[in-house]
Amino acid sequence: MSQDSAENKDGFRVGAEPDEAGGHRSRFEANAPTLDHRQFDELGDLPSGYGRMFIIARDPHWLFSYWDFDYAAFPEKRQLLLQVFRGPELEASIEINEIARNWYIPVQQADSDYRVEFVLRGEDGAAHVIGEAGPTHTPPESISSQWDSQFATVPFHLGFNFLLDVIDAAKATGEPLTQAELVAAAGDRGVDGLLAAAAAKSRLPRAA
């Protein structure tokens, strides 16, 4: 690399000489061609709506839905509704205000599938489905029947490579991972035996 300048792979030049105006430029000078921003001036306006609707279960008895419809395309006199279905059955019909873009929806049943329809009712009383979302599943509100899960907090003083060794050793020997981590956290000499068994079984060198 010369004393005056050097160019790296990203297209920047490091220069020590002042620019033509007599001042010093930044240490990094881009060599990429200048974009003609006029080519982006005729892309048109952003749409006022994308015609999409989404739904998610917040907890066992509440859903949250949001949508992006073009309200300017709706008749001036209108009624907006959310129709809430649990499976194939209509559970509730909720009237919403004319400018709403999202809504929290109370539901009756936990651990169930729900979907929602966005309905427009015009001046003539006819109902039109504008969009729908779902299904989403509300979580159960009871204690889980699965009690075989185990949890362990990884101590900060254990190195990352050592933890990888412990994981590999536990997988190789069939030792529960949480038990292996507890042994490692306590500094028990049983870790040496665990790692030695794993190294012998996988034919990998032991970690120092």
C-alpha positions, 0 to 999 in steps of 0.5 A, spaced: 500 500 500 502 506 497 503 512 502 498 516 499 492 512 498 490 505 498 483 502 495 480 496 499 475 491 496 469 496 498 470 501 493 473 506 498 480 510 497 484 512 503 487 519 501 492 523 505 492 529 500 487 535 500 482 535 495 481 541 490 478 546 494 484 546 499 480 542 505 481 535 507 476 530 505 474 524 510 479 518 510 474 514 506 472 516 499 467 512 496 468 511 488 461 508 487 457 512 481 452 517 483 445 515 483 440 519 479 435 520 484 430 522 478 429 515 477 425 514 483 420 521 482 415 517 478 414 511 482 407 514 484 403 515 491 403 509 496 397 506 496 392 508 502 391 500 504 394 493 502 387 489 503 390 485 508 388 483 515 392 479 521 390 476 527 393 473 533 391 470 540 394 475 546 392 470 551 386 464 553 380 469 552 383 475 548 385 476 540 388 482 537 387 483 530 389 489 525 388 490 518 390 495 512 384 496 508 382 502 503 377 506 507 376 511 501 373 505 497 368 504 502 361 508 502 360 514 506 354 511 510 357 504 513 357 500 518 363 496 520 363 489 524 368 484 526 365 477 526 368 472 530 368 464 529 370 459 533 371 453 528 365 453 524 360 457 529 359 464 529 361 466 536 360 474 536 359 480 532 362 486 534 361 493 531 367 497 531 368 505 529 369 507 522 376 509 523 379 503 527 385 499 524 385 494 530 381 491 535 382 487 541 377 482 541 374 478 547 373 470 546 369 465 550 373 459 549 381 457 551 385 452 547 380 453 541 381 455 534 378 462 532 378 466 525 375 473 524 372 476 518 371 484 517 364 486 514 362 492 511 354 493 511 352 498 507 346 503 507 342 498 504 343 493 509 347 488 505 353 485 508 360 484 504 366 480 507 372 485 506 377 480 509 378 475 513 384 472 518 386 466 521 385 461 524 389 463 530 389 458 537 388 461 544 392 458 549 390 453 554 388 456 561 390 450 565 396 447 568 400 443 563 399 436 563 407 435 561 411 435 567 417 432 564 421 439 562 427 440 566 430 447 566 437 449 568 441 456 569 448 456 565 453 459 570 457 465 567 463 463 569 463 457 565 467 458 558 463 457 552 467 451 549 467 448 555 459 448 555 459 445 548 464 439 551 459 438 556 453 438 551 457 433 546 458 429 552 451 429 555 449 427 548 454 421 547 453 418 554 445 419 554 446 424 561 440 429 561 443 435 559 440 439 565 444 434 570 450 435 566 450 442 567 449 442 574 455 437 575 459 442 571 457 448 575 459 445 581 466 443 579 464 436 580 470 431 578 464 427 575 465 432 569 472 429 567 469 422 567 463 425 563 468 428 558 472 422 558 466 417 556 464 422 551 471 422 548 472 415 548 465 414 545 465 419 539 473 418 538 474 426 539 480 428 543 478 431 550 478 438 552 483 441 556 
